[in-house]
Amino acid sequence: MKAKVLVVEDEEALALLAAAYLEREGIECHICGSGEEARIAFRGGSFDLVLLDINLPGMDGFEFLQELRLTSSVPVMVVSARESDEDVITGLSTGADEFVSKPVAPRVLAARVRALLRRSRIGSQPAGPRKTSSFGPFILDFDACMLSMGGKRVPLSAREFDVLAFLVDNPGKTYAAQDIYERVWGQRFGDATTVGVYIQRIRKKIEIDPGQPERILTLKGKGYRFNLEAFEGGA
């Protein structure tokens, strides 16, 4: 089954070029020139990944992403000429899984899309018993890439899930941001401070008080630890 990508880009030539390279890889593409069009397209169908520009007419990319994350955990790759630290942090904090700076070679973009789709386990549900982990009121389904609480799904982006799954799979162990970056992102070089952004986003979804975290601890000078004991009693 083909993966389906929503390309949200107001520069038609760039959108068509990206779509052409993705379709060579067997990926189906749907192009929208604005956030409003993308909103309609998303309501009318399902997508496996969103390629999102930020500078859009009307609703900008950040606004679309913020709205999207209220209802969907679909992987989102921001592709933008805006590359300041503030823009990258805003994109990741709002719910993007990756932030790619323009200009980017179409072949490189296609490779990044394939990698993100692969990490999101598109179309690959393993046979046999499902791997799950329960902590307090939460259940993390590793195979379905889903977190639920009381039978209701807790929205997580693909990267949020990957970070949480890594920590849950290693309870009680402390990992530096660089270690998490290398293991989850699969890259040795990059901005490991990105890990902190995702930790903060995950805390907002699983902590009783994100400002006073007890479930994902920060150990000064050492890193992050998933504290399973903090979930005892189901609170």
N, C-alpha and C positions, 0 to 999 in steps of 0.2 A: 504493500500500500504506500503510495507516494506521500511524502511529507508536504504540507501546505503552508506556505509563508505569505504573510500579509506585508507588502512593501508600502510604507507610508512615506512618501517623498514628493515634494511639490515640483522639483526639477525633473521634467518628463524624461529628458535624455538620460539622466543618471538612473532613474527608476527602471527604464527599459534595459539599460546596460546591465544593471544588477540582476534583473529578472532573467535576462538572456543567459548569463553565466550560471545562475542557479538552476534554470531549466535544463541546461546541459548536464547537470548532476542528477537529473531526474526529480527535481523539486518543483512542485506546482506553485505558481505565484499569482497573487492578486494585487494589483496596484491601486493605491488611493493617493490623491493629491492633497488631502487635508485631513485634519483630525476629525472633522465632522463626517467626512466620507468613510473614514476608517471605523468610526463608531457604528455607522449603519451597516457596514460590511461585517463587522464582528457580531452584531446582533443577528445577522442573517445566516451566519455559518460559523464553523469552527476552524481554527488555525493552530498549527503546531509551533509557530514562532512568528514574532513580529519584528521587522526591521523598521526602525523608527528614526526619522529626522526630527530635530528639535525646532528649527526655524520653519514653521508652517504658517500659512495664512489663517487668520481666525484663531481657533484653538491651537495653541502651540503643543509641541511634543510632550512637555512636562505635564501639561494639563490633561492631555489624552491618557498618558501613562498613569497619572494619579487616579483618574476615573476608572481605567481598566483594572487596576489592582483592587478595586472594591469588589469585583466579581470574578476575576480570573487570575490564575497563576501561570498563564502561558509564558514561556521564555520570551524576553524582550531584549533585543540588541539595538542600542542607540548608535546611530551612525551620523556624526555631526561635525561641522567645521568649528563648532564651539568646543574648545578644548582646555579652557581654564580649569584650575583645580575646583573652583566653585561649581562650574557646570557639571564636572564629572561627579562630584560629591552629591549634587542635587539629583542627577540622574540615577545614581546607585541608591540613594536614600529614598527616592520615590518608588523604586521597584525594578529598575533595569537590572538585567543579569550581566550585561557587558556594555562597555562604552568604547566605541571605535572612532578614532579621529579621521576626518576627511583631510586630504584625499587618501583613498585606500584603493589599491589595485583590485579590480573585480575578482581575480583569481584568489587573492588573499581573503577577500570578503566571503567568497563562496566556501573557502576552507574553514573559516571561522564559524560560518553558519552550520556546516556539516558537523563540526566539533560540538557546538552547543546543542544541536539536535541529538547527537550521540549521547551527550551527558544527560540529556533529558529522557533518554531511553525511549524514544519514539518508536512505537510499534514493536517493542521487544519485552514482552511479559514472559518471564521464565516459567517453565512448567514445574509442577510439584508444589509442596507447601510454601506458603507466602512467608517472607521474613518480616516480622513486625517486632516492635518494642513498645512496651507500656510503661508509662511513668505518670503517676498521679492520674488526673482525668484524661490524659492524652494517650493516643495510640499513633505511632509512626509506622506507616506501611512503606517499607523500603522498595518493594516491587512496584507499587502503584505511585510512588513518589508523592505520598499524601500524608498530611498530619490531620488528625481529627480530635475533637474534644466533645465528649458526650454524644457521639454519633454524628456531629456536625463538622464539616470540613473547615479547617483553619487555612485561609489563603496563604500560600508561600510561593515565592518566585522559585524558579529552578535552582538558582544559586543559593538562595536561603535554605532550600531543602538540603542541598549538598553539604552546606556547612553544618546544619543541625544534625544531619545523619552521621557525619563524621564524629561529632562530639558525643552523640548518643551511643554510637558504636564503641566509644572509648571512655566510659564513665570513670570519673575519679582521676583521670590522667590530665596533666597540665601540658598544654601545647602553646608555644610561642606563635605570634601572628605569622611569622615567616614559615614555620612548620606547617601551619594550616594552609597557607597560601600554596605551598609546594605540593601538598597532598591533595587538596581539593581542586585547585586551579590546574594542577598538573604542569606548572611552570616554575622554574627555578628563579627566574628574574622577572621582576615586576614590582608593583606598588603594594607591599604587604599591608599597608595601612588600610587598604580596602577591606580587609578582614574585619576591622573594628566597625565599619559601617554596617556590615551584614549582621554582626553580633548585636548591635543596637536594634536593628529591625526585628531580629528574632526575639529579643527580650520583650519587645512591645507586645508580642503575641503569646508568650508563655510565662512571663513573670507576673506575679501579683502586683508588684510595684516596680516597673522598669527602672525607676530612679534609684532603687535600692535592691539591685539584683541579688537573688539568692540561689537561682537555679543554674545560671551560667555565671560563674564567678570570674572576676579579674584578679589575678595575683600579680601585684606590682613587680615589674622587672622579670616576670616569668611567663605570663601568658594567660590563657583561658582554660577553665575546667568546667565540665558538666557535672553538677552536684546532684546526683540521684537522690540523696537523702532528703533534699529539700522538698521532694514530691511526696514524702510519706504522709499518709492520711488523706491523700487525694485533693488537697487544697490547691 
